[in-house]
Amino acid sequence: MEITALEFQRFQTFLKVASGISLADNKQYLVNNRLRPLLNEIGVDELDDLLSLIEAMPDDILTMKVVGAMTTNETFWFRDSLHFHALEQKVVTELGEKERISLWSAACSTGQEAFSLSLSIDKALHLINKRPTVQIVATDISEKNIHQAKKGVYTDMQLSRGLPNEIKAEHFKGVRGGWEVSDKHRSRVLFQQLNLINDFSTLGDFDVVFCRYVLIYFATATKVDILNRIAQRIKPGGYLFLSSSEQVPENVKGLQIVRDAGCKYYRKS
């Protein structure tokens, strides 16, 4: 697919409006690679034809397919393992006295992060002999990702990406199509589709938020807006984890940096 400069500019504008994502000027190759299967599926050859179809559609199904294709990323179990070590050693130990611990996995992809959170918390609570109720909200912009995450079924290849064999043996069972996460962990996680540029105040308030490998797609002003709204949803004394290469901008209020267990994260003052 040859993408002209005008087509690419039109697509950049569409993606920014639809998802808040700012696509760099040198990403034509990414658009080509990510959207070619979708163009083949709907039977068009050019990017302009796809955008014209989107404009003519009475609903946003095609829009969400395009956004989902552009935001699909690699994901695996216990990604950035130091974050989970900090969660187990510091955060859960501190929060274990509560009757209820609430977490949000923002940009959860196909569910590995959310279930990793549940598995880590189980391990930590067992060590301190506490049994609070654990509830996890997991959101992603991609409807396809959420549909797969809700199933809680993963192939051997997917499980091989970061999941220890002993956890597989204890917390998964073989089913048709792969391995299913145990009911205990599936019942803890509520998956729902969400675009972070939209209002998420109805999700509730959280003790811990993981928002990793997603803010890099947004322009600075949008990133600041999202982080300020996330900070409002974190309970006093709660925690925010970003990816290891990200940091909270100075104009995001109410979050203090914590350096512990070999990584950095943030605490709500």
Secondary structure, DSSP 8 states (H G I E B T S, - for coil): ----HHHHHHHHHHHHHHH-B---TT-HHHHHHHHHHHHHHHT--SHHHHHHHHHH-SSSHHHHHHHHHHH-----TTSSHHHHHHIIIIIHHHHTTSSEEEEEEES-TTTHHHHHHHHHHHHHHHHHT---EEEEEEEES-HHHHHHHHHTEE-HHHHTTT--HHHHHHHEEEETTEEEE-HHHHHHEEEEE--TTS--GGG--EEEEEE-SSGGGB-HHHHHHHHHHHHHHEEEEEEEE--TT----TTS-SEEEEEETTEEEEEE-
